[in-house]
């Protein structure tokens, strides 16, 4: 269940939506604005978590380099806001169209920590869990 002020929960929802929009646009600057400077990002495909906004954005560029197009729909759940910190999950559905052809469908869940800095909510950490993945050649 969600807990905390509705204004903060809405701002976090918009943060999650901005992350997805930046990914779909392949726009590292826009996407990068969703992260705290000391953020941490971990995908299943990464051997270790990536630390720091600059490194996270560079990793995003590398990770996205194989894709021609991407559709990402994501929504928050279990948001708990306590002051300038929050935690929650963001479930997402991705359709990835690699440059080499085919299609990859992924259903996943981000386990998130959020932080408010200078009045804006940002990702402090995002750890991705794949719930189901299907690849069509």
N, C-alpha and C positions, 0 to 999 in steps of 0.2 A: 504494500500500500504506500501511497505517496504521503509525505508529511512535510509541512513547512509552508511559508507564504506562497500564495498562488502566483504572485508577480515573479518570484524567483524561479518557481517551477516552469513558468512560461518562458522566461529568459533562457533557462537550460534547454528547453525544447527547441527554441530558436537556434541555440548553439549547435545542437545535434543536427538540425536541418542545414545550417551553414556548412558544417563539416561535409555532409552528403553533397550539397550543391558544389562546393569547391572540388570534391573528388570527381563529380560528373563532368565538370568543366575542365578537368586536368589543370587547375589553376593553383600552383603552389603558394602564391602570395595570399590569395583569398583563403585557401584552406589553412595556411599557416597562422592566420589571424585568430584561429580558434584555440590556439595553444598558449599555455603559460610558458614563460621563458625557461623555467626549470621542469617542464613537463617530461613525461615518460610514456613511450608508445611501444606496444608489443603485439605483433601478429604471430600466428602459428608458424609462418614461413621464416620468421626471424630467429636466429639462434640465441640472441640476447636482446633484452629491451634496449631501445634507443633513448638516450637521455639528452635533454636540451632541445629547445625549439629549433635552432639552426640545424642540428643533426636530424631531427625528426622531419623537417621539410626536405632535407637532402635525401633521406630514406624514402619519403613519399615519391619524389621524382624517380628514384630507382625502381620502386615497386610498381609504379604506374607505367613505366616505359614499355612494357610488353602489350599493353591494352590499346585498342583502337577506340573503343567506346565502353561506357560503364553506366549502368543505372543502379542507383542506390536509394532505397526507401528505408527510413529509420525512425523509430519512435522510442521515447523514454518509458521506463517503468521503474517502480520501486524507488522513486526519488525521495531522499531524505535530506532536507536542508536544515543546517544548524549554523546560523550566523553566516560567515563568509566561506563556509565549506559545505560541500554536499557530496553525496554518493548516490549511485543508482546504476541502472542497466539501460542499454539502448539496443533493442532488438533490430536487426536489419536484414533486408533481402537485397541481394546484389545479383545483377546479370552482367557478366563481363564478356566482352567480345575481343578476344586476343587478335593482334595483328596477323598472326599465323593462321587465323581462321578458327571456326568452331564457336562454342559458347560454353561458359561456365556459370552455373547457378549456385549461389551460396546463401544459406540461411545461417545467421550468426548472432552473437550477442557480445556487445562490448560491456565490460565491467569497468565502470568509470568512477573517477574521483574528480570533483570540480572545485574550483577556487574562484572567489570573486576578488578581482584586483582592479583598482581605480573605477569601481562601479560596474565592471563587466565580468560576466561569468566566462571562465576558460576551462579547458581540459587540463587537469593536473596529471592525470594518467588515464590511459585507455588500454585495456588488455582484451584482445579479441579471442573469442571462443567460437569455433565452427561447430554448428549444430548439425548441419547436413550440407554436403557438397556433391554436385553432379556435373560431369563434364561431357559435352557432346562434341565429337571430333569434327 
